[in-house]
Amino acid sequence: MRPTLLANPSPAMVGRIKALVFVLCLLPLAASLWQAFSGQAVNPVETLTRDSGSWALNLLLAGLAITPLRRLGAPGWLLRLRRMLGLYAFFYASVHLLIYLWLDQLFDWPAILHDIIKRPFITVGMAAFALLLPLAITSTDGWLRRLKRRWGQLHRLVYPLAVLAVVHYLWLVKRNLTEPLLYAAVLALLLGLRLWWRLRPTMGPRVQ
Amino acid sequence: MLIRRATDILPSEITPHSVYLNRRQFMLGSAGLLLPVASIAALPASKSGYSTTEKPNSRQDITSYNNYYEFGTGKDEPAQYAARLKTRPWSVAVGGEAGKPRSFSIEELLKFPLEERIYRLRCVEGWSMVIPWVGFPLASLLKQVDPTSRAKYVAFETALRPGEMPGVARRVLDWPYREGLRIDEAMHPLTILAVGLYGEALPGQNGAPVRLVVPWKYGFKSIKSISRITLLEKQPPTSWNMAAPSEYGFYSNVNPAVDHPRWSQASERRIGEFLKRKTLPFNGYADQVAGLYRGMDLVKNF
């Protein structure tokens, strides 16, 4: 592909890119299901839980990377992928939550409530999901129109919820913190860049 | 007797032509299979009344889903790297508060009368398996060194071989791995030193060549690849307790009523089953071991 096409693709091309990203985002689920049910995974439920959680985080961070990337000169059409990435993060988070509610807790609601209150990593995980839910619901064009300026304000919830999601991972790990700390570092960079640009508005190229 | 009728079976029906053409490769492959014969030789073991009648997990499950941080913190890493550990020659130094301290070579350990012990194993992480170990009571070994009256505890140490253990380059735990038992726990007939699995020598990822198995305690108490056993008057420091004292106690008996500070211990996922099952006090061995802790506060002494 020539760079000019990537910098300024036709609407049809953007549609094709979106279709491609849509399919790519389903591959981790397919790979995880394959691993879990082909007999490769010794503990399939753990595999599904871990993979769905990781991909919820990956896609959340990918969505959060788009604004900084644009400011650093990436082409504008990237913005057209952001909603899909966010919705996929919600999708993987929902799978993650459903596995917990069903396969871990067998929908035993008193036990689930007890867990939410007593276990800090469950508390922050649930809080992250609770903040993500209204963002997924109001992701449609209709809600964007109805909420006007409020929509942008509401969707800033993504920043605290991303922090909660990383803390959720950090607090559940038994000993080796390498991976959750890596997520924390990437999130700190993505949020730090925003803060930097906000505090020093004259610095860096402006985005319309 | 002379058989006149020619055979109506063609040689190619017995040996497929492709195999015949690849006969040299076949021979090479077979030779490769013969080499490690010493290490996979069957271990003669008698049955034991202490075995559970539950169905053991497959050898594949038991040997590919392991916690052995000396070879990495991933569940699949021990299976990848543990073969690097040289288990011959091997010896276990047994000393401390002992009248006759001495060292046991692995060959000597293999001469103890071996039993098959099919035990439940409950990991502190919330999963469990049923494992057919081959081993002998730890008590049989300890009696040979004549523990003194001051021997109140037993400390165990895993071999530390940075050249063969890729995981110890990172200080995930304070190496070498250390564990400990009270003397009455160590002398209990359920407590064994395992040298085999499924009737064969112990694979590296399961703690070759010799490991402890204490079936009523969380799995991390059952220390692998033991190089030293020391009888002590005082309670020894243990690795997970040193790393996170509020999360992993010295006793670490399986107890559904005492949660890990960060997760519940009320239930477990038996590997091979989809839904969780209830965790039993002392991992189902309460009848045999609850007496060891009579009068103790097991919430405080977790």
Chai-1 contact restraints between the chains, C-beta under 6 A:
chainA,res_idxA,chainB,res_idxB,connection_type,confidence,min_distance_angstrom,max_distance_angstrom,comment,restraint_id
A,V42,B,D61,contact,1.0,0.0,6.0,A-B,restraint_1
A,V42,B,S64,contact,1.0,0.0,6.0,A-B,restraint_2
A,V42,B,Y65,contact,1.0,0.0,6.0,A-B,restraint_3
A,V42,B,I271,contact,1.0,0.0,6.0,A-B,restraint_4
A,N43,B,W127,contact,1.0,0.0,6.0,A-B,restraint_5
A,N43,B,I271,contact,1.0,0.0,6.0,A-B,restraint_6
A,R175,B,V172,contact,1.0,0.0,6.0,A-B,restraint_7
A,N176,B,T73,contact,1.0,0.0,6.0,A-B,restraint_8
A,N176,B,V172,contact,1.0,0.0,6.0,A-B,restraint_9
